[in-house]
Amino acid sequence: MKASTTESLDIAAIRSDFPILQREVNETPLVYLDNAATSQTPEPVVETIADYYRHTNSNVERGIHQLSQEASIAYEEAHDRVAEFIGATGGREEVIFTKNTTESINIVAAAWGLEALGPGDEIVTTQMEHHSSLVTFQQLAERTGATIKFVEIDDEGYLDMDHARECITDDTKLVSVVHASNTLGTINPVAEISEIAHNHGALVLVDGAQSAPHQPIDVEAIDADFFAFSGHKMCGPTGIGVLYGKRELLESMQPYLYGGGMVRKVTYEETTFEELPWKFEAGTPVIAQGIALAKACDYLDAIGMDRIEAHGQELAAYAHDRLSSFDDIEIYGPPADDRAGLVSFNVDGVHAHDLSSIVNDHGVAIRAGDHCTQPLHDTLGIAASARASFYLYNTREEVDVLIEAIDDARQLFA
Ligand code: 7TS
């Protein structure tokens, strides 16, 4: 087991930043354990959004009036803050604000992949990818004539690294790998995968949707060529995602969307494009959301990503241990002491949707379904699973409420 640092997080103080956690659901206190889908938003981030609209709201990069200048500076600086959060020393040029992880991945497929790939080329990904990358690269392969290969998982939900070494060859042009699985809770050895890929001249995209909110990220240590994540899973608002890309790579790529904001000089005949990252941010961008995401980075860093990581892992390990005590519950993914802050499971004879509905009667929010990993569920031989996912404001007592609620469901269906 990793050392416990839960005591060092002041959970009561953290919870007071999230008024939604005071809500009741079905006349009982809300226990919010669906953080892998969307995390809650702390007051400083809500205030930042409100403040922006109260005092600064304006379009960016197109006005010389005071408000536009203030909004532009805040928006530009938000890119720098996010770059710092993920260890991108190239700063704002390497950070594109998008709508979400899904859009970030689609930009790579469209702006890089459609140009770079053709018949004979290979995309290597894994059996545990979220649909946002799996479907996107499946489509990219179909459109370009490239082949897609899936690195297999073993019985514990780890990637089979021998198989990864077999799959990645000189024909591989892109390796796309999820950093932390939203279903299994596996944390993948992305730096090692990146090294293998680079030895074969392939680029690496890391889907950081479930890692950026929960652990310190250093895109340069990982040596990711692209790194994608979403604001709404890391205390930020919806409507903002990030695509990090190595500068020279982004420079070599064509824009994804065309229009205002991304151009330098336009004539009836031709157009030159803005510098990075604006080249990839056509139209009025995600201004309030971007500024609020930077605030979310401040919020998380002030608490400490190391401590947030340890807290999530500890709660997941505790939930894993408690769920393991029931012999009619199957848990998916790695052992208790080696997983991200979530646990997916099934109770024998109870469909995950029924389970979710019964625990909702106890005020507990969990996710049920395929978690946008249908092929992985096929590999596991199941149609659906239930998932509890934790964040910095969750407590052991909340895990206990979940376990009691699950026990209630077991007895109802017994
Ligand atoms: N990649 C992973 C690993 C994810 O977990 C998700 C969202 C995405 C990509 C897509 O993020 P989006 O912001 O573009 O939607 N995962 C989940 C989930 O597990 N439950 O709801 C959304």
Boltz pocket constraint, residues with backbone or C-beta under 6 A from the ligand:
constraints:
  - pocket:
      binder: B
      contacts: [[A, 36], [A, 37], [A, 38], [A, 99], [A, 100], [A, 101], [A, 102], [A, 103], [A, 130], [A, 132], [A, 133], [A, 178], [A, 180], [A, 181], [A, 182], [A, 207], [A, 209], [A, 210], [A, 230], [A, 367], [A, 371], [A, 372]]
      max_distance: 6.0
